[in-house]
Amino acid sequence: MNRPTRRIGPRPPRVAVLVALTLALGLSAANPSRSGAAEPPTVYLHKSVRRVELGEGPRSYWLFEPADPTPATAPVIVFNHGWFAVNPGVYGAWIDHHVRKGRIVIAPRYQRDWSTPPANFLPNSLIAVRDALDVLSTSPAHVRPDRSKFAIMGHSAGGNLAAQMAAVAAEADLPIPRAVISVFPGEVFQSRKPDLASIPASTLLVVFAGERDVVVGDQRAREIFAQASSIPSDRKKFILYRSDLRGIPQFRADHLAPTGAHLSFDTKDGLLPVVQMAQAEVNAFDTVGFWRITDLTLEAAFAGKTLDEATDRGEAFRHLGFWSDGRPVLPPIVGDDLNLIPRVYPRAGIKFLGWPILLPPPKDAAVSKMGVTIERR
């Protein structure tokens, strides 16, 4: 299957200085180009995705369910967006990948606009996920959730939220999270609660950071990894993505690297949605990197394996494919000892809020247009 590409490349200096539009999405500019890295074929169990929007305001959510064929039951993934990245289209290619692999995705919209206090992000998302599970469990129109296969993930502010949700899952009447995947996490405002040591010891934890992530740095990623102290070392891994500038496109491990647009999921919501969608393209950094590592983690979690067992002590996480000339893509640094993993600078990212200079989207920006059935209620 031919995959669309996501532009990754040099960012103009003025944008680098003024970036920090949100903790979810810094806005970058680069020259579009096709990936030179070889990708293995992906086998999907389902040809399309059924989507429905439920709830109101910052406690609303999107349900994405596999279809064609429709399964009787499916594992459940909670996918938390970044700050002001409330348009599911921004992460839509990754969501589409999850669902067509046979997973239900619940995507909470935990904020409405600037008026939603960060302190409300966690309670808003918990209410949305509980309601979504209830709808899935009781409505004949939906795929039944397999509560024994439940995982939580998110990017940026959503990556921080994923860890917090896992810490309070038991008291919030959510299923035990079998896996938590925190991608380039950051805090809008610092909070000491909830206690991440409450994340169950049986959970698999993967935390990503990017060496060129000037928006959030690696501080919160390291805190999450260290504070999830109940999880033994063979069940958690810290992954530092590194940039590889040797091929086309130049893979840059910046804050936008995990995003990937899907036109069929574009709701036009959020802050500067046209710009957000234009900057969120897909390449092998996503498919061979973020997506594949997440798939390995979920498969291990749902099979009751440790990460060491499933990935040869993290070795499987280090392979990101090869450039067209046969050279391997620069692998991430993977480990469970933070003392052996280099720091990202600035460590806490850029803390001020500013409006970056907006650049026009590329004329040939490619985004996913796979089949989807849309229903609004």
Beta strands, then each sheet from edge to edge (+ up, - down):
strand 1: 48-54
strand 2: 60-67
strand 3: 73-80
strand 4: 104-109
strand 5: 144-155
strand 6: 179-183
strand 7: 204-210
strand 8: 236-241
strand 9: 333-335
strand 10: 372-376
sheet 1: 9+ 8- 7- 6- 5- 3- 4- 2+ 1- 10-
end
